[in-house]
Amino acid sequence: MLKDNHFQFEPRRAISPVSVADNTAQVSQIIDLQAAASLEFIISAGSLADADATFTVLVQHGDQANLSDAATVPAAELLGTAADASFTFADDDVVRSIGYLGSKRYVRLTITPANNASAALISCVALLERKKVGSL
């Protein structure tokens, strides 16, 4: 029997689907974790046309709503690594993920292309696990 997780998770837009044809960093929405028990970023790449492009992932956190105090999340506060969530031109149609374990209220993810001069299709969803009411 399958367990129903439909109401346990809340997906949020992080990076809308976009075609990137240069080295412009793609910065996610700022995700507020006030009512969340956990956060996982799900990164999706479509066609990556440039033959030598790389796409580096960075996760930042802070306590200010506008992330004016943004700092890179230490590796110990991530589930997975930024290196494993990153990808290259050879990774067409891949899905990567990276989770956050830190204690800051606000988090964002940035995907920074390098050597990219052709269309690269990327997007990202933030998947929040809702806190259980009445849990300790």
N, C-alpha and C positions, 0 to 999 in steps of 0.2 A: 504494500500500500504506500502511495506517495504522500508525503507531508505537504500541507499547504503553507507556502511561504509568502503568498501574495501580499498579505497585510504587514509582514514583518520588515519589508524593505521599501525604501522610497528612492526611486531614481530621480536625479536632477541633471539638468543640462550643465555640462562643464565647458566643453568646446563644441559649438555647433559644427556640423559637417562643413568643411571648407577645402578649397583647392588652393594650395600654396605653391607659387611659382618663383619664389625667391627665398631669402634667408630670414624672413620676418618671423620672430618668435610668436607662437600662438599661446596666449595666456588664458587660462580658464576663468570662469566665473569664480568669485570668492564663495566658498562653501561654509555655511554656518553650521557648526556641529552641536549647537546647544541641546537639541532634542535627539541626538544620535548616540548610539552605543558604539558604532564603528563606521569607518569610511573606506571604501575601495574605489579607486579610479579605474575605469575600464576604457582603454585606448583602442581605437579601431583605425587601421590603415587600409586604404583601398589601393588603387594603382599608384605606384611610386615611380614616375617616369625617368628621373635623372639617374644616370649610371654610376654616380659616385656620391650621392647624397647620404647624409647621416641625420638622424633625428634624436636629439638628446632630451631626456626627461628630467625635470627638476621639480621637487615638491617643496613648497614653502608654507610656513605657518606663523601665526601671531595672535595677539589679543585685541588688536584694533580692527574695527569692522571694515576699514578701507585697506587693511594690511600695510599701513605706513610703517609698521614695526616688523615687516616680513623678514624671516630668517630661514635659511635652508634647514630642512628637517634633518636631524642627525640620523645616521643609518640605523641606530638601535631603535628608533621610533617608526621605522617603516617595516611593512610586511613585504618581503621581496626587496630588490634593489633598484635604484634608478637605472643602473646599467642594464639590468634584465628587462626593464620596461621600455628602454630605448630601442631604436630599430634603424635599419639601413635600407637603401634602395632595393636590396635583394629580398625584402620582407613584404612584398605585395600581399594584401589581403590577410594580414595577421591581426590578432587581438592580443594585447598585452594588458597586464594589470599591476597595480601597486597599491598597497594598503597603508593606512595611517594609524599609528598607535599612540600618538602624542597627546598631550593634555591641553593644547592651545584650542581656542574656540574657532578660529578661522583658518582655512586651508585653501591653497590653490595649487594648480599644476601648470607647468609651462613646458611646451614642446618647442625646442629650438632647432631649426634646420641648419645644416652647413653644406656648402657645395651644391645647393639645390637651385636649378635654373629651369626646371620643368614642373608640370602639374604634379602635385602630391596631394592625395585625398586623405584627410585625417579628421577624426572627431574623438570626443571623450565624454563619457557619462560618469557622474559621481553616484555611487550606489551607497546609500546610507541605511544602516540597520537601526530601526527605531528602538528606543529604550523601552523596556517592558515596564508597564505600570505596576507599581507595588513590589518591584524586585528590590533586593537589598544591594 
